């Protein structure tokens, strides 16, 4: 398995993987998220490739204070084969090379299997609550409708 930067022509494959893994939401445009990550100097999307098949991704970036990981996805048939572990190791290395002192990520409430995965890698609850809102009222309404709230 090779881990490298995602090539722009692989964008549709990455978004299809994110959708298959249940990472997308109606209020977020995954293509726009991917484009922003590939176009910015402080982020990238890492690709895990095996026999020319995209088997995993991790979007990684930093804001100058801490690093973040998003869209960690592993193809269902490749889970428990070390793909996620290798992607997180590559994400940590990329952030270290960028000078980020800390790495963080968000896990949706109730996703216990994913929490166990990260705990096994040494990640702990940082005892914070993530708050947010969309600056675009239409997107905020789409989020409210999509979550029933």
N, C-alpha and C positions, 0 to 999 in steps of 0.2 A: 504494500500500500504506500502510495506517495501522498504527502500533504504539501500543497502549494497554494499560491494565490489563485482564486477563481478567475478564469478567463472571461472576458465580456460575452463571448458567444455561448457560454454555459449558463447564462442568467436564467433562461427559461427552465432549464433542468433543475437549477437550485430552487427556484420558486415552486416547481412541481414537487420537489422533495419536501419543502417546508409545508406545503399543503397536505401532502400525504401523511406527514408526521403531526398534523394538527396544530402547527405553530402560527398559522395565519388567522387574522381576524378581519371582519368586514370593514372595520373603521381604519385599518392600516393597509396601505398599498405596498405589498411586498416588493414589487418591481422598483418603486420609488426608493424604498429603504435600501435595496441592493445597489441601485445606481448611486445614491448618496455615499454609501460606504466605499464603493470602488472609485468614486471621483475625488474623495477627500484625502488629503495627505496624512491624516491622523487615524485612518481606518482602512480595513480591507475585509474581504471575505476569504476565508481559508477553505480549500476544497480537499477532501479525502477521496482519492481516486484509486480504483483497483481494476486492472484490465480495461482501462478507458471508461469505466462506469463511475459516475459520481455516487459515492456511497455515504458521504457525510459533508457537512458544512459547519462553519462557525464564523459569524460576523464578529469582528473584534475592532475595538477602537479605544481612543483615550481622549480625555478632555483637558489634559495637562495636570490634573490632580489625581485621577484614578482611571484605571482601565475597565472596560466593560466587554462582556460577551453576550451576544444575542444570536438567535437562530441557530443554536447548536442542534443539528439534526443528524440522525443516523438512519439510513434506510432500514425499514423493519427487518428485512432478511439478514442484515449485518449486525444487528444488536447483539451485545454480549460477546463480541469478537475483538474488543479493544479499540474500535474506531473512535468512540466518544472520548475515551481516555487519551488517545493520541492527539485528537483535535484540541482537547483542553491543554495538553502539554505544549502543543504548538502555539496556542493562543497565549499562554503564559510567557513563552519564549519571545513571541513577537512583541508583547507589551514590555517585557524586560528590556528588549533592544531599543524600544522607544523611550525608555526612561520612566515608565509608569511605576510608581511605588506600590500600587495595590490593584487588585483585580476584584471586580464585583459582577454579579449577574442577578437576574430576577427569575423567580420560579412562581408560576401561578399557584394560588392556594389550592390545596387538595391534591397536588401532584406528588404524592408520597414516593413513588418509584424514582422520580427524578431527584427529589430531595435526598434519597438514600444514595443515589449515584454520586452526587456532589459531596455528601458527607464522607463517602469512601475515599474521595480525593483530597480530603482535608478541609473542605469548605464548611464554614459555620454560619449560623444565624448572626447577623451583624446588629441585631436588636434595633432595627430601624423600620420605619414604615415609609413606603414609597408613595408619594402623592403626585398627582398630575392632573392636567386638563389640556384639552386641545385648544389652540388659539383660533382655530377655524370653527365657528359655531356649528356648521353642518357636520363636521367630523365628530364633534362632541355629541350631537344628537344621534348620529349613527352608532356611536359607542353605547349610549344609553339604551337605545332600542335593541341593539345586539346583545346586551347583557341583561335585559329585562329590568333595568334600573333606571 
